[in-house]
Each structure stands twice: as structure tokens, then as C-alpha cells.
Amino acid sequence: MTSKNLSAGIDVGSTTAKATLVQGKQCIATALIPTGHDMAQAAEKVLTQALEKTTFTRKDLVYTVGTGYGRHGVSFADEAVSEIACHAKGAFASIPETRVVVDIGGQDSKLIWLSDTGSVVDFAMNDKCAAGTGRFLDLVSETLGVRLEELGGISLKSQDPCIITSTCAIFAESEVVGLRSRGTAREDIIAGIHQSLALRITSMGSRRGFKKEIVFSGGVAKNIGMQRALEQRIGYGILLPDEPQLLGSLGAALIASDRSR
Ligand code: ADP
């Protein structure tokens, strides 16, 4: 371990690549970029961007952990660690009361159950069906011409959320077009989409159930409408860390820091 004690976590997801740099347990810089078509290049670029926010260079890095869908493309990492372990680590470090992590990313969604000491006791994952992931919201945002950042706020205005009956993202997209052409209000469509996604996510948890505290991670956690829809289904409040989309890279960086000792 050097006196700088600098470690990095690189989370290369299907949609975004994230980097977190820590000194010991202290986060000192982060970066987030679109992954694009070249995961290895995205990993290089996001690390460079994070380092540029500090006075450090790559030579100062003691240990680097790669995670996410593209973790095996992080050629400069000392180790690849599963997203499950990294999200659990990041969530528990941010909110020690975390017992369940709900992670909704661009092309998958997961539930992770933690013990009182933060170790992973179980998980459930959907990486097969787009209707249970952020991709579903991306499609809806494109179809309705509403920016992703606006989906949540608009949906909260709904008094009468639509019931979306299609179980496939592609059919649901056609359903959205149909609803819109019949004059259904955007807020009711978006609220209905959030409820449909929340139903899918909470169904994954039916085997083990939910318990407090539940922490929401991944890019979709930035959508307040999605948070409210999940809370409505679960029956109580869920918590948001400061940077939900960076939780996996934070966990990776903290695991890297542990390894460097
Ligand atoms: P991955 O790790 O799989 O690449 P992320 O955790 O980065 O995925 O999440 C990406 C998803 O987050 C996008 O598909 C999008 O639906 C959602 N998202 C990203 N930013 C926002 C935002 N500002 N508001 C609402 N949703 C967002």
C-alpha cells in the first residue's frame, strides 16, 4: 500500500460506464460516460476522466476492480468482481441499514438481499426481458418524445394511471402508441409504465420478500416516478443513495481498497 492509497472501481454497464476513485474509504472523484460500442475503450476513457479530476495519474493506482456487464473488457483491472458483490458493497457502505438493494440499469434489473453485516445472502436477476429494465423506459421516452429526466416528474401528475397489459417491451411500445393516438394523457401512460415495471421488479422479490431498509440503485433510481411506483407496491419508503448510478463503481472501488491492504 502506498501513502496515496488510491484505488479504482470501473463499472462498465450496457448503457453507461462509471468510474469511482477512492483513497482508503474516501471517494475523491467519479466519472460517467455512455458505454457506446467499445466496452474496453469506454473503460479506458471513464478512468481517464475520473483521474483528470484529481492530481493523480494511473501510476498512483494501487488496485483496480472492474465490474458490470463489460467487466471482462477492463483489461487494466487487477480483478473482475460481480455486479452483485459490488452493488451490495456500495449500498452497505453508503447506507449501513441496507437489507435489500433494488438495482435497475439499462438492460438488467436485480434484487440483492444483504445480511446485517452487509454480506450477500441471496439475489434475483432479470437480464432476459427488456420490460423489466431501464430499456423499457428508454423506449417509452423515445416514443412519447419526453426526455428521460422528465419521465418521473410528469408521471407524478397522473390521477388515473393506465393499465399496461402487454408483457413484452416491444408490444408495450405499440400499446403506448395506441393509447397516445386515442388521446390518453402522457402522465397517465408514463405512470402506467412505471407501475408495470414496478410490478415486474417486485415480483422478482416474492420468493424472499422485502425488508427495511430498501436501497434503490442504478440509473433508473434517478426517476422519482419509478421510486414512488416501487414504494406503492412494497408498501413503504425506499432510500436513495447520493449517486445511485455510481453505487456499483463505488462498491468496486471499496473492494479494490480492501484488496490493496
Ligand atoms: P447500466 O449499468 O446497465 O449501463 P445504468 O445503471 O447506468 O445502466 O442505468 C441506465 C438507465 O438509467 C437508462 O437506461 C435510463 O433508463 C436510466 N436513466 C439514466 N439517467 C436517468 C435520468 N436522469 N432520469 C431517469 N432515468 C435515467
py3Dmol code that shows the C-alpha trace and the ligand (Angstrom):
import py3Dmol

protein = """\
ATOM      1  CA  MET A   1       0.000   0.000   0.000  1.00  0.00           C
ATOM      2  CA  THR A   2       1.390   3.404  -0.976  1.00  0.00           C
ATOM      3  CA  SER A   3       0.834   6.556   1.052  1.00  0.00           C
ATOM      4  CA  LYS A   4      -1.594   7.720  -1.652  1.00  0.00           C
ATOM      5  CA  ASN A   5      -3.590   4.511  -1.205  1.00  0.00           C
ATOM      6  CA  LEU A   6      -5.528   5.170  -4.416  1.00  0.00           C
ATOM      7  CA  SER A   7      -7.947   2.509  -5.696  1.00  0.00           C
ATOM      8  CA  ALA A   8     -10.405   2.483  -8.594  1.00  0.00           C
ATOM      9  CA  GLY A   9     -13.718   0.830  -9.353  1.00  0.00           C
ATOM     10  CA  ILE A  10     -14.772   0.672 -13.012  1.00  0.00           C
ATOM     11  CA  ASP A  11     -18.362  -0.385 -13.724  1.00  0.00           C
ATOM     12  CA  VAL A  12     -18.905  -0.957 -17.434  1.00  0.00           C
ATOM     13  CA  GLY A  13     -22.654  -1.362 -17.892  1.00  0.00           C
ATOM     14  CA  SER A  14     -24.629  -1.983 -21.064  1.00  0.00           C
ATOM     15  CA  THR A  15     -25.602   1.699 -21.192  1.00  0.00           C
ATOM     16  CA  THR A  16     -23.092   3.693 -19.139  1.00  0.00           C
ATOM     17  CA  ALA A  17     -19.518   3.263 -17.897  1.00  0.00           C
ATOM     18  CA  LYS A  18     -18.771   4.583 -14.439  1.00  0.00           C
ATOM     19  CA  ALA A  19     -15.517   5.137 -12.526  1.00  0.00           C
ATOM     20  CA  THR A  20     -15.036   5.877  -8.829  1.00  0.00           C
ATOM     21  CA  LEU A  21     -11.682   6.664  -7.250  1.00  0.00           C
ATOM     22  CA  VAL A  22     -11.159   6.240  -3.517  1.00  0.00           C
ATOM     23  CA  GLN A  23      -8.340   6.973  -1.140  1.00  0.00           C
ATOM     24  CA  GLY A  24      -8.876   4.481   1.640  1.00  0.00           C
ATOM     25  CA  LYS A  25     -12.661   4.607   2.038  1.00  0.00           C
ATOM     26  CA  GLN A  26     -12.964   8.220   0.908  1.00  0.00           C
ATOM     27  CA  CYS A  27     -14.430   8.872  -2.548  1.00  0.00           C
ATOM     28  CA  ILE A  28     -12.310  11.507  -4.300  1.00  0.00           C
ATOM     29  CA  ALA A  29     -13.584  11.512  -7.901  1.00  0.00           C
ATOM     30  CA  THR A  30     -16.151   9.931 -10.185  1.00  0.00           C
ATOM     31  CA  ALA A  31     -16.952   9.926 -13.901  1.00  0.00           C
ATOM     32  CA  LEU A  32     -19.828   8.606 -16.001  1.00  0.00           C
ATOM     33  CA  ILE A  33     -19.956   8.291 -19.797  1.00  0.00           C
ATOM     34  CA  PRO A  34     -22.094   6.373 -22.329  1.00  0.00           C
ATOM     35  CA  THR A  35     -20.630   2.897 -22.910  1.00  0.00           C
ATOM     36  CA  GLY A  36     -21.049   3.007 -26.686  1.00  0.00           C
ATOM     37  CA  HIS A  37     -19.993   0.060 -28.816  1.00  0.00           C
ATOM     38  CA  ASP A  38     -16.480  -0.492 -27.458  1.00  0.00           C
ATOM     39  CA  MET A  39     -16.534  -1.514 -23.787  1.00  0.00           C
ATOM     40  CA  ALA A  40     -12.729  -1.648 -23.455  1.00  0.00           C
ATOM     41  CA  GLN A  41     -12.427   1.870 -24.818  1.00  0.00           C
ATOM     42  CA  ALA A  42     -15.227   3.095 -22.521  1.00  0.00           C
ATOM     43  CA  ALA A  43     -13.356   1.656 -19.522  1.00  0.00           C
ATOM     44  CA  GLU A  44     -10.149   3.459 -20.519  1.00  0.00           C
ATOM     45  CA  LYS A  45     -11.951   6.727 -21.129  1.00  0.00           C
ATOM     46  CA  VAL A  46     -14.012   6.788 -17.945  1.00  0.00           C
ATOM     47  CA  LEU A  47     -10.941   6.085 -15.784  1.00  0.00           C
ATOM     48  CA  THR A  48      -9.023   8.864 -17.550  1.00  0.00           C
ATOM     49  CA  GLN A  49     -11.897  11.301 -16.943  1.00  0.00           C
ATOM     50  CA  ALA A  50     -12.035  10.454 -13.233  1.00  0.00           C
ATOM     51  CA  LEU A  51      -8.242  10.783 -12.854  1.00  0.00           C
ATOM     52  CA  GLU A  52      -8.335  14.164 -14.606  1.00  0.00           C
ATOM     53  CA  LYS A  53     -10.449  15.453 -11.717  1.00  0.00           C
ATOM     54  CA  THR A  54      -7.581  14.663  -9.325  1.00  0.00           C
ATOM     55  CA  THR A  55      -3.841  15.335  -9.151  1.00  0.00           C
ATOM     56  CA  PHE A  56      -3.147  11.598  -9.590  1.00  0.00           C
ATOM     57  CA  THR A  57      -2.125   9.511 -12.586  1.00  0.00           C
ATOM     58  CA  ARG A  58      -2.604   5.842 -13.423  1.00  0.00           C
ATOM     59  CA  LYS A  59       0.770   5.045 -11.853  1.00  0.00           C
ATOM     60  CA  ASP A  60      -0.664   6.026  -8.482  1.00  0.00           C
ATOM     61  CA  LEU A  61      -3.361   3.338  -8.620  1.00  0.00           C
ATOM     62  CA  VAL A  62      -2.664   0.532  -6.173  1.00  0.00           C
ATOM     63  CA  TYR A  63      -5.573  -1.735  -7.140  1.00  0.00           C
ATOM     64  CA  THR A  64      -8.408  -1.609  -9.669  1.00  0.00           C
ATOM     65  CA  VAL A  65     -11.595  -3.674  -9.730  1.00  0.00           C
ATOM     66  CA  GLY A  66     -13.722  -3.996 -12.865  1.00  0.00           C
ATOM     67  CA  THR A  67     -17.421  -4.812 -12.629  1.00  0.00           C
ATOM     68  CA  GLY A  68     -20.610  -4.663 -14.690  1.00  0.00           C
ATOM     69  CA  TYR A  69     -21.706  -6.393 -17.847  1.00  0.00           C
ATOM     70  CA  GLY A  70     -18.426  -5.398 -19.566  1.00  0.00           C
ATOM     71  CA  ARG A  71     -16.129  -6.129 -16.612  1.00  0.00           C
ATOM     72  CA  HIS A  72     -14.023  -8.625 -18.538  1.00  0.00           C
ATOM     73  CA  GLY A  73     -13.189  -5.859 -21.021  1.00  0.00           C
ATOM     74  CA  VAL A  74     -11.477  -3.787 -18.314  1.00  0.00           C
ATOM     75  CA  SER A  75      -8.040  -5.012 -19.351  1.00  0.00           C
ATOM     76  CA  PHE A  76      -6.130  -2.837 -16.862  1.00  0.00           C
ATOM     77  CA  ALA A  77      -8.116  -4.090 -13.834  1.00  0.00           C
ATOM     78  CA  ASP A  78      -6.393  -6.297 -11.267  1.00  0.00           C
ATOM     79  CA  GLU A  79      -9.599  -8.247 -10.769  1.00  0.00           C
ATOM     80  CA  ALA A  80     -13.166  -8.590 -12.109  1.00  0.00           C
ATOM     81  CA  VAL A  81     -15.882  -8.767  -9.431  1.00  0.00           C
ATOM     82  CA  SER A  82     -19.609  -9.461  -9.974  1.00  0.00           C
ATOM     83  CA  GLU A  83     -22.071  -6.581 -10.036  1.00  0.00           C
ATOM     84  CA  ILE A  84     -23.986  -8.275  -7.217  1.00  0.00           C
ATOM     85  CA  ALA A  85     -20.995  -8.065  -4.861  1.00  0.00           C
ATOM     86  CA  CYS A  86     -20.161  -4.508  -5.932  1.00  0.00           C
ATOM     87  CA  HIS A  87     -23.698  -3.110  -5.598  1.00  0.00           C
ATOM     88  CA  ALA A  88     -24.024  -4.768  -2.194  1.00  0.00           C
ATOM     89  CA  LYS A  89     -20.712  -3.287  -1.053  1.00  0.00           C
ATOM     90  CA  GLY A  90     -21.559   0.198  -2.354  1.00  0.00           C
ATOM     91  CA  ALA A  91     -25.049   0.183  -0.843  1.00  0.00           C
ATOM     92  CA  PHE A  92     -23.941  -1.070   2.565  1.00  0.00           C
ATOM     93  CA  ALA A  93     -21.094   1.471   2.699  1.00  0.00           C
ATOM     94  CA  SER A  94     -23.482   4.320   1.794  1.00  0.00           C
ATOM     95  CA  ILE A  95     -26.417   3.178   3.963  1.00  0.00           C
ATOM     96  CA  PRO A  96     -25.433   0.539   6.588  1.00  0.00           C
ATOM     97  CA  GLU A  97     -29.126  -0.232   7.285  1.00  0.00           C
ATOM     98  CA  THR A  98     -29.463  -1.645   3.727  1.00  0.00           C
ATOM     99  CA  ARG A  99     -31.048  -5.108   3.711  1.00  0.00           C
ATOM    100  CA  VAL A 100     -32.304  -5.180   0.105  1.00  0.00           C
ATOM    101  CA  VAL A 101     -30.839  -3.447  -2.953  1.00  0.00           C
ATOM    102  CA  VAL A 102     -33.123  -2.817  -5.931  1.00  0.00           C
ATOM    103  CA  ASP A 103     -30.868  -2.140  -8.914  1.00  0.00           C
ATOM    104  CA  ILE A 104     -32.431  -1.165 -12.240  1.00  0.00           C
ATOM    105  CA  GLY A 105     -29.943  -0.497 -15.015  1.00  0.00           C
ATOM    106  CA  GLY A 106     -30.120  -0.132 -18.769  1.00  0.00           C
ATOM    107  CA  GLN A 107     -30.536  -3.779 -19.667  1.00  0.00           C
ATOM    108  CA  ASP A 108     -30.996  -5.693 -16.467  1.00  0.00           C
ATOM    109  CA  SER A 109     -32.542  -5.458 -13.027  1.00  0.00           C
ATOM    110  CA  LYS A 110     -31.607  -7.167  -9.772  1.00  0.00           C
ATOM    111  CA  LEU A 111     -32.669  -7.590  -6.206  1.00  0.00           C
ATOM    112  CA  ILE A 112     -29.895  -8.282  -3.703  1.00  0.00           C
ATOM    113  CA  TRP A 113     -30.558  -9.336  -0.110  1.00  0.00           C
ATOM    114  CA  LEU A 114     -27.915  -8.458   2.494  1.00  0.00           C
ATOM    115  CA  SER A 115     -27.245  -9.737   5.995  1.00  0.00           C
ATOM    116  CA  ASP A 116     -26.907  -7.401   8.994  1.00  0.00           C
ATOM    117  CA  THR A 117     -23.171  -7.338   8.328  1.00  0.00           C
ATOM    118  CA  GLY A 118     -23.511  -6.491   4.638  1.00  0.00           C
ATOM    119  CA  SER A 119     -22.756  -9.864   3.058  1.00  0.00           C
ATOM    120  CA  VAL A 120     -24.900 -11.053   0.146  1.00  0.00           C
ATOM    121  CA  VAL A 121     -27.398 -13.702   1.242  1.00  0.00           C
ATOM    122  CA  ASP A 122     -29.423 -14.023  -1.973  1.00  0.00           C
ATOM    123  CA  PHE A 123     -30.176 -12.310  -5.251  1.00  0.00           C
ATOM    124  CA  ALA A 124     -32.639 -12.379  -8.149  1.00  0.00           C
ATOM    125  CA  MET A 125     -31.891 -11.058 -11.610  1.00  0.00           C
ATOM    126  CA  ASN A 126     -33.673 -10.293 -14.866  1.00  0.00           C
ATOM    127  CA  ASP A 127     -31.440  -9.823 -17.882  1.00  0.00           C
ATOM    128  CA  LYS A 128     -33.740 -11.512 -20.384  1.00  0.00           C
ATOM    129  CA  CYS A 129     -36.797  -9.290 -20.673  1.00  0.00           C
ATOM    130  CA  ALA A 130     -36.474  -5.583 -21.535  1.00  0.00           C
ATOM    131  CA  ALA A 131     -39.878  -4.861 -19.947  1.00  0.00           C
ATOM    132  CA  GLY A 132     -38.240  -5.181 -16.516  1.00  0.00           C
ATOM    133  CA  THR A 133     -35.299  -2.832 -17.194  1.00  0.00           C
ATOM    134  CA  GLY A 134     -34.398   0.777 -17.965  1.00  0.00           C
ATOM    135  CA  ARG A 135     -34.538  -0.095 -21.664  1.00  0.00           C
ATOM    136  CA  PHE A 136     -38.325  -0.125 -21.321  1.00  0.00           C
ATOM    137  CA  LEU A 137     -38.285   3.472 -20.072  1.00  0.00           C
ATOM    138  CA  ASP A 138     -35.812   4.476 -22.806  1.00  0.00           C
ATOM    139  CA  LEU A 139     -38.255   3.152 -25.435  1.00  0.00           C
ATOM    140  CA  VAL A 140     -41.201   4.948 -23.831  1.00  0.00           C
ATOM    141  CA  SER A 141     -39.227   8.179 -23.610  1.00  0.00           C
ATOM    142  CA  GLU A 142     -38.371   7.956 -27.338  1.00  0.00           C
ATOM    143  CA  THR A 143     -41.927   7.013 -28.330  1.00  0.00           C
ATOM    144  CA  LEU A 144     -43.530   9.846 -26.365  1.00  0.00           C
ATOM    145  CA  GLY A 145     -40.799  12.383 -27.168  1.00  0.00           C
ATOM    146  CA  VAL A 146     -40.210  13.025 -23.457  1.00  0.00           C
ATOM    147  CA  ARG A 147     -36.676  13.309 -22.043  1.00  0.00           C
ATOM    148  CA  LEU A 148     -35.682  10.535 -19.614  1.00  0.00           C
ATOM    149  CA  GLU A 149     -35.079  13.110 -16.899  1.00  0.00           C
ATOM    150  CA  GLU A 150     -38.702  14.295 -17.230  1.00  0.00           C
ATOM    151  CA  LEU A 151     -40.462  10.913 -17.016  1.00  0.00           C
ATOM    152  CA  GLY A 152     -40.599  10.878 -13.224  1.00  0.00           C
ATOM    153  CA  GLY A 153     -41.929  14.414 -12.723  1.00  0.00           C
ATOM    154  CA  ILE A 154     -44.564  14.042 -15.448  1.00  0.00           C
ATOM    155  CA  SER A 155     -45.805  10.706 -14.071  1.00  0.00           C
ATOM    156  CA  LEU A 156     -46.396  12.214 -10.613  1.00  0.00           C
ATOM    157  CA  LYS A 157     -49.105  14.447 -12.141  1.00  0.00           C
ATOM    158  CA  SER A 158     -51.196  11.418 -13.085  1.00  0.00           C
ATOM    159  CA  GLN A 159     -54.613  10.999 -11.418  1.00  0.00           C
ATOM    160  CA  ASP A 160     -55.536   7.911 -13.405  1.00  0.00           C
ATOM    161  CA  PRO A 161     -52.562   5.718 -14.387  1.00  0.00           C
ATOM    162  CA  CYS A 162     -53.167   3.466 -17.413  1.00  0.00           C
ATOM    163  CA  ILE A 163     -53.077  -0.274 -17.010  1.00  0.00           C
ATOM    164  CA  ILE A 164     -50.452  -1.540 -19.428  1.00  0.00           C
ATOM    165  CA  THR A 165     -51.441  -5.052 -20.421  1.00  0.00           C
ATOM    166  CA  SER A 166     -48.518  -6.024 -22.710  1.00  0.00           C
ATOM    167  CA  THR A 167     -45.886  -8.136 -21.003  1.00  0.00           C
ATOM    168  CA  CYS A 168     -43.237  -7.501 -23.669  1.00  0.00           C
ATOM    169  CA  ALA A 169     -41.454  -4.153 -24.115  1.00  0.00           C
ATOM    170  CA  ILE A 170     -41.974  -4.197 -27.882  1.00  0.00           C
ATOM    171  CA  PHE A 171     -45.734  -4.835 -27.600  1.00  0.00           C
ATOM    172  CA  ALA A 172     -45.957  -2.307 -24.764  1.00  0.00           C
ATOM    173  CA  GLU A 173     -44.381   0.273 -27.061  1.00  0.00           C
ATOM    174  CA  SER A 174     -47.175  -0.355 -29.602  1.00  0.00           C
ATOM    175  CA  GLU A 175     -49.677  -0.121 -26.749  1.00  0.00           C
ATOM    176  CA  VAL A 176     -48.225   3.273 -25.800  1.00  0.00           C
ATOM    177  CA  VAL A 177     -48.555   4.482 -29.415  1.00  0.00           C
ATOM    178  CA  GLY A 178     -52.169   3.269 -29.427  1.00  0.00           C
ATOM    179  CA  LEU A 179     -53.008   4.971 -26.127  1.00  0.00           C
ATOM    180  CA  ARG A 180     -51.458   8.222 -27.284  1.00  0.00           C
ATOM    181  CA  SER A 181     -53.355   8.152 -30.587  1.00  0.00           C
ATOM    182  CA  ARG A 182     -56.601   7.746 -28.606  1.00  0.00           C
ATOM    183  CA  GLY A 183     -55.727  10.924 -26.692  1.00  0.00           C
ATOM    184  CA  THR A 184     -54.692   9.382 -23.360  1.00  0.00           C
ATOM    185  CA  ALA A 185     -52.690  11.885 -21.295  1.00  0.00           C
ATOM    186  CA  ARG A 186     -48.914  11.397 -21.283  1.00  0.00           C
ATOM    187  CA  GLU A 187     -48.762  11.428 -17.500  1.00  0.00           C
ATOM    188  CA  ASP A 188     -51.266   8.562 -17.267  1.00  0.00           C
ATOM    189  CA  ILE A 189     -49.316   6.493 -19.807  1.00  0.00           C
ATOM    190  CA  ILE A 190     -45.962   7.097 -18.096  1.00  0.00           C
ATOM    191  CA  ALA A 191     -47.418   6.401 -14.638  1.00  0.00           C
ATOM    192  CA  GLY A 192     -48.878   3.150 -16.013  1.00  0.00           C
ATOM    193  CA  ILE A 193     -45.493   2.180 -17.457  1.00  0.00           C
ATOM    194  CA  HIS A 194     -43.844   2.841 -14.072  1.00  0.00           C
ATOM    195  CA  GLN A 195     -46.441   0.685 -12.339  1.00  0.00           C
ATOM    196  CA  SER A 196     -45.945  -2.115 -14.841  1.00  0.00           C
ATOM    197  CA  LEU A 197     -42.149  -2.002 -14.335  1.00  0.00           C
ATOM    198  CA  ALA A 198     -42.592  -1.858 -10.537  1.00  0.00           C
ATOM    199  CA  LEU A 199     -44.817  -4.953 -10.694  1.00  0.00           C
ATOM    200  CA  ARG A 200     -42.147  -6.856 -12.595  1.00  0.00           C
ATOM    201  CA  ILE A 201     -39.377  -5.845 -10.201  1.00  0.00           C
ATOM    202  CA  THR A 202     -41.337  -6.607  -7.037  1.00  0.00           C
ATOM    203  CA  SER A 203     -42.460  -9.972  -8.473  1.00  0.00           C
ATOM    204  CA  MET A 204     -38.785 -10.967  -8.533  1.00  0.00           C
ATOM    205  CA  GLY A 205     -38.802 -10.465  -4.761  1.00  0.00           C
ATOM    206  CA  SER A 206     -41.852 -12.606  -3.993  1.00  0.00           C
ATOM    207  CA  ARG A 207     -39.743 -15.633  -3.021  1.00  0.00           C
ATOM    208  CA  ARG A 208     -37.770 -13.904  -0.264  1.00  0.00           C
ATOM    209  CA  GLY A 209     -39.829 -10.772   0.392  1.00  0.00           C
ATOM    210  CA  PHE A 210     -38.755  -7.219   1.165  1.00  0.00           C
ATOM    211  CA  LYS A 211     -37.492  -5.772   4.403  1.00  0.00           C
ATOM    212  CA  LYS A 212     -36.197  -2.404   5.532  1.00  0.00           C
ATOM    213  CA  GLU A 213     -34.105  -0.669   4.522  1.00  0.00           C
ATOM    214  CA  ILE A 214     -34.512  -0.991   0.780  1.00  0.00           C
ATOM    215  CA  VAL A 215     -31.980   0.975  -1.273  1.00  0.00           C
ATOM    216  CA  PHE A 216     -32.608   1.891  -4.914  1.00  0.00           C
ATOM    217  CA  SER A 217     -29.544   1.861  -7.216  1.00  0.00           C
ATOM    218  CA  GLY A 218     -28.814   2.159 -10.949  1.00  0.00           C
ATOM    219  CA  GLY A 219     -29.663   4.890 -13.432  1.00  0.00           C
ATOM    220  CA  VAL A 220     -33.417   4.275 -13.146  1.00  0.00           C
ATOM    221  CA  ALA A 221     -33.230   5.284  -9.482  1.00  0.00           C
ATOM    222  CA  LYS A 222     -32.930   8.870 -10.746  1.00  0.00           C
ATOM    223  CA  ASN A 223     -36.560   8.585 -11.839  1.00  0.00           C
ATOM    224  CA  ILE A 224     -38.758   9.772  -8.925  1.00  0.00           C
ATOM    225  CA  GLY A 225     -41.857   8.283 -10.552  1.00  0.00           C
ATOM    226  CA  MET A 226     -40.226   4.867 -10.537  1.00  0.00           C
ATOM    227  CA  GLN A 227     -39.264   5.270  -6.880  1.00  0.00           C
ATOM    228  CA  ARG A 228     -42.859   6.162  -5.979  1.00  0.00           C
ATOM    229  CA  ALA A 229     -44.273   3.250  -8.021  1.00  0.00           C
ATOM    230  CA  LEU A 230     -41.969   0.805  -6.215  1.00  0.00           C
ATOM    231  CA  GLU A 231     -42.871   2.299  -2.834  1.00  0.00           C
ATOM    232  CA  GLN A 232     -46.560   1.958  -3.632  1.00  0.00           C
ATOM    233  CA  ARG A 233     -46.149  -1.748  -4.416  1.00  0.00           C
ATOM    234  CA  ILE A 234     -43.840  -2.519  -1.493  1.00  0.00           C
ATOM    235  CA  GLY A 235     -45.940  -0.507   0.964  1.00  0.00           C
ATOM    236  CA  TYR A 236     -43.249   1.689   2.491  1.00  0.00           C
ATOM    237  CA  GLY A 237     -40.461   4.102   1.615  1.00  0.00           C
ATOM    238  CA  ILE A 238     -37.250   3.121  -0.122  1.00  0.00           C
ATOM    239  CA  LEU A 239     -33.972   5.001   0.227  1.00  0.00           C
ATOM    240  CA  LEU A 240     -31.829   6.654  -2.421  1.00  0.00           C
ATOM    241  CA  PRO A 241     -28.058   6.959  -2.021  1.00  0.00           C
ATOM    242  CA  ASP A 242     -26.447  10.251  -3.125  1.00  0.00           C
ATOM    243  CA  GLU A 243     -25.351   8.882  -6.509  1.00  0.00           C
ATOM    244  CA  PRO A 244     -27.437   5.777  -7.243  1.00  0.00           C
ATOM    245  CA  GLN A 245     -25.972   5.236 -10.710  1.00  0.00           C
ATOM    246  CA  LEU A 246     -22.444   5.145  -9.245  1.00  0.00           C
ATOM    247  CA  LEU A 247     -23.131   2.655  -6.467  1.00  0.00           C
ATOM    248  CA  GLY A 248     -21.633  -0.311  -8.361  1.00  0.00           C
ATOM    249  CA  SER A 249     -18.412   1.544  -9.169  1.00  0.00           C
ATOM    250  CA  LEU A 250     -18.227   2.790  -5.567  1.00  0.00           C
ATOM    251  CA  GLY A 251     -18.549  -0.799  -4.333  1.00  0.00           C
ATOM    252  CA  ALA A 252     -15.884  -1.911  -6.830  1.00  0.00           C
ATOM    253  CA  ALA A 253     -13.544   0.854  -5.629  1.00  0.00           C
ATOM    254  CA  LEU A 254     -14.094  -0.091  -1.970  1.00  0.00           C
ATOM    255  CA  ILE A 255     -13.418  -3.767  -2.748  1.00  0.00           C
ATOM    256  CA  ALA A 256     -10.251  -2.634  -4.561  1.00  0.00           C
ATOM    257  CA  SER A 257      -9.279  -0.623  -1.490  1.00  0.00           C
ATOM    258  CA  ASP A 258      -9.802  -3.691   0.757  1.00  0.00           C
ATOM    259  CA  ARG A 259      -7.636  -5.791  -1.584  1.00  0.00           C
ATOM    260  CA  SER A 260      -4.858  -3.203  -1.543  1.00  0.00           C
ATOM    261  CA  ARG A 261      -4.375  -3.582   2.195  1.00  0.00           C
TER     262      ARG A 261
END
"""
ligand_1 = """\
27
ADP
P -26.055 0.079 -16.862
O -25.209 -0.010 -15.602
O -26.782 -1.184 -17.176
O -25.313 0.659 -18.012
P -27.328 2.352 -15.575
O -27.386 1.934 -14.139
O -26.294 3.341 -15.957
O -27.247 1.071 -16.516
O -28.775 2.892 -15.958
C -29.096 3.293 -17.273
C -30.571 3.598 -17.323
O -30.880 4.595 -16.363
C -31.024 4.156 -18.648
O -31.432 3.093 -19.492
C -32.171 5.059 -18.265
O -33.395 4.364 -18.373
C -31.940 5.403 -16.807
N -31.541 6.803 -16.559
C -30.304 7.330 -16.681
N -30.292 8.626 -16.325
C -31.563 8.924 -15.971
C -32.210 10.120 -15.508
N -31.540 11.269 -15.340
N -33.526 10.063 -15.240
C -34.209 8.919 -15.393
N -33.670 7.765 -15.828
C -32.366 7.767 -16.116
"""
view = py3Dmol.view(width=600, height=400)
view.addModel(protein, "pdb")
view.setStyle({"model": 0}, {"cartoon": {"style": "trace"}})
view.addModel(ligand_1, "xyz")
view.setStyle({"model": 1}, {"stick": {}})
view.zoomTo()
view.show()
